[in-house]
């Protein structure tokens, strides 16, 4: 079955997951992760994508980013993937694809979904039993978002900022939020939405997307026509600035 086109709304965050090809390791040493984060910062700035959350695992990466336009996230992941793969292949004298293609993503909007996505990404090492608490994993945005140290890569999401009236209250609220285990229902939802290129959004945006003909529910197996797949017409997509 062919993959449905990617759903993007400029100014709305995307949860992005990219795995190593055949789930092979894409980070072998700490220096690899340092290189990846440096490249992420440079390419995100170039494409004007705001990075809110990140977590580097052993064989995959999670990001929460907000693109300014329809193509920015795809271009960011293309440029970042190529740059890092070039470094990795040179360093380890290998050839071939490093990344599984295409990367997976889903729209994330509303206080509930954005904050749950923060927790989902930064608690990934805890769920994988790599560490006992989010702060113990060096290669995530937790320390920056919990104000344990400055992280120049991060741009706070509006829902994160709304956690408190000042840095101290925001820090306390965020640490409390990340201290709570993930809701199993959200885990299923975010994984399904990311794998299917769907949306985790509030009622207002959901209504707008539905009116534009966007596909918001998992499709049935088998090939579908463009209209059967829920893709809006060019005119409808232009009205919402949605890209597929």
C-alpha positions in Angstrom: 0.0 0.0 0.0 1.3 3.4 -0.9 2.0 5.9 1.9 -0.4 8.8 2.2 1.1 12.2 1.6 2.3 14.2 4.6 0.0 16.5 6.4 1.5 19.9 7.3 0.0 23.1 8.5 2.4 26.1 8.8 2.8 27.3 12.3 1.6 24.0 13.8 4.0 21.6 15.5 5.0 18.3 14.0 6.1 15.2 15.9 8.8 13.7 13.8 10.4 10.3 14.1 13.3 9.0 12.0 14.8 5.6 12.4 18.0 4.0 11.2 17.6 1.9 8.1 16.5 -1.6 9.1 16.5 -0.2 12.6 20.3 -0.2 12.6 22.2 2.0 15.1 22.6 5.6 13.9 24.6 6.7 16.9 27.6 4.7 18.1 29.5 7.2 20.3 28.8 10.4 22.1 30.6 12.4 19.5 28.0 11.2 16.9 25.2 12.7 19.0 27.1 16.0 19.4 27.6 16.2 15.6 23.9 15.4 15.0 22.7 18.1 17.4 25.1 20.6 15.9 23.8 19.8 12.4 20.2 20.0 13.7 20.7 23.4 15.1 22.3 24.7 11.9 19.7 23.2 9.5 16.8 24.2 11.7 18.0 27.8 11.8 18.4 27.7 8.0 14.9 26.4 7.4 13.5 28.6 10.2 12.0 25.6 12.0 11.6 26.0 15.7 12.8 22.9 17.7 10.8 22.4 20.9 11.8 18.9 22.0 14.3 16.3 20.9 15.5 12.9 22.0 18.3 10.9 20.4 18.0 7.2 21.1 20.3 4.5 19.7 18.7 3.8 16.4 16.1 6.6 16.0 15.4 10.2 16.8 12.3 12.0 18.0 11.7 15.8 17.4 8.9 18.2 18.0 9.3 21.1 15.5 7.2 23.9 14.1 7.8 24.7 10.5 7.1 28.2 9.1 5.8 26.9 5.7 4.6 23.8 3.9 8.1 22.5 2.8 10.4 23.6 5.7 10.2 20.4 7.8 10.7 18.1 4.8 13.7 20.2 3.7 15.1 20.2 7.2 14.9 16.4 7.5 16.4 16.0 4.1 19.3 18.3 4.7 19.9 17.0 8.2 19.7 13.4 7.2 22.1 13.8 4.3 24.6 15.8 6.3 24.7 13.4 9.2 24.7 10.3 7.0 27.7 11.7 5.1 29.6 12.3 8.4 28.6 8.8 9.8 29.6 6.9 6.6 33.0 8.7 6.5 33.6 8.1 10.2 32.8 4.4 10.1 33.9 3.7 6.6 30.5 2.4 5.5 28.3 2.9 2.4 24.5 2.7 1.9 21.5 4.3 3.4 21.7 5.3 7.0 18.1 6.3 7.5 14.7 4.6 7.0 12.7 6.6 4.5 10.5 8.4 4.6 10.6 9.9 8.1 7.3 9.7 9.9 5.3 12.7 11.3 2.0 13.9 12.7 0.5 17.2 13.5 0.4 18.1 17.2 -1.8 21.0 18.4 -3.7 22.0 21.6 -2.4 22.1 25.2 -3.2 18.5 25.9 -1.5 17.0 22.8 1.6 19.3 22.8 2.4 18.7 26.5 1.8 15.0 26.2 4.1 15.0 23.2 6.8 16.7 25.3 6.4 13.9 27.8 6.3 11.2 25.2 9.5 12.3 23.6 11.6 13.0 26.7 10.4 9.9 28.6 11.3 7.7 25.6 14.6 6.5 27.3 12.7 5.7 30.5 10.2 3.6 28.6 13.1 1.8 26.9 14.7 1.2 30.3 17.8 2.9 29.4 17.6 5.3 32.4 15.4 5.6 35.5 14.4 9.2 34.9 14.3 11.7 32.0 17.1 13.9 33.5 19.5 10.9 33.4 19.5 10.8 29.6 22.0 13.4 28.3 20.8 13.4 24.7 17.4 14.9 25.1 15.9 18.3 25.5 14.8 17.6 29.1 17.5 19.5 30.8 16.8 22.6 28.7 13.0 22.4 29.1 13.3 21.7 32.8 15.7 24.7 33.1 18.6 22.6 34.5 20.8 24.3 31.9 20.5 26.5 28.9 20.0 24.7 25.6 20.5 27.1 22.6 18.8 24.6 20.2 15.4 25.0 21.8 12.6 27.4 21.1 9.8 27.2 23.8 6.4 26.2 22.4 3.6 28.5 23.5 2.0 25.7 25.5 5.2 25.1 27.4 5.5 28.9 28.1 1.9 28.8 29.5 2.9 26.3 32.2 4.0 29.1 34.5 4.1 32.9 35.0 7.9 32.9 35.5 10.9 30.6 35.0 10.7 29.1 38.5 7.0 28.2 38.3 7.4 26.9 34.8 10.4 24.8 35.8 8.5 23.2 38.7 5.4 22.5 36.6 7.5 20.9 33.8 9.4 18.7 36.2 6.1 17.6 37.7 4.7 16.9 34.2 7.6 14.8 33.2 7.5 12.9 36.5 4.2 11.3 35.6 4.2 8.2 33.4 2.7 8.4 30.0 -1.0 7.7 29.5 -1.3 4.4 27.6 -4.1 5.8 25.4 -1.9 8.7 24.3 1.0 6.3 23.6 -1.2 4.4 21.2 -2.6 7.6 19.7 0.7 9.3 19.0 2.3 6.1 17.6 -0.7 5.5 15.3 -0.8 9.1 14.2 2.9 9.3 13.5 3.0 6.1 11.6 0.0 7.2 9.5 0.8 10.8 9.1 -2.4 11.8 10.9 -3.2 14.6 13.4 -3.5 15.1 17.1 -5.3 18.4 17.2 -7.9 20.3 19.1 -11.5 20.6 18.0 -11.2 23.9 16.1 -8.3 22.8 13.9 -9.8 19.4 13.5 -12.9 21.0 12.1 -11.0 23.1 9.7 -9.0 20.1 8.5 -12.1 18.0 8.0 -13.8 20.8 6.0 -10.7 20.9 3.8 -11.0 17.2 3.2 -7.9 16.1 5.2 -7.6 12.4 6.1 -7.7 12.3 10.0 -8.4 8.7 10.5 -6.5 5.5 9.6 -7.4 4.4 6.1 -8.4 0.9 5.0 -5.8 -1.3 3.3 -5.5 -1.0 -0.4 -5.0 1.8 -3.0 -7.2 4.8 -2.8 -7.9 7.6 -5.1 -6.9 11.1 -4.1 -10.4 12.1 -3.0 -11.1 8.7 -1.4 -7.9 9.2 0.6 -9.2 12.4 2.0 -6.9 14.8 0.3 -8.4 18.2 -0.2 -8.6 19.9 -3.6 -5.9 22.4 -4.5 -8.2 25.3 -3.6 -9.1 23.8 -0.2 -5.5 23.1 0.6 -4.5 26.7 -0.3 -7.2 28.1 2.1 -5.6 26.2 5.0 -2.0 26.2 3.7 -1.9 22.4 4.1 0.6 20.4 2.2 0.3 16.7 1.4 
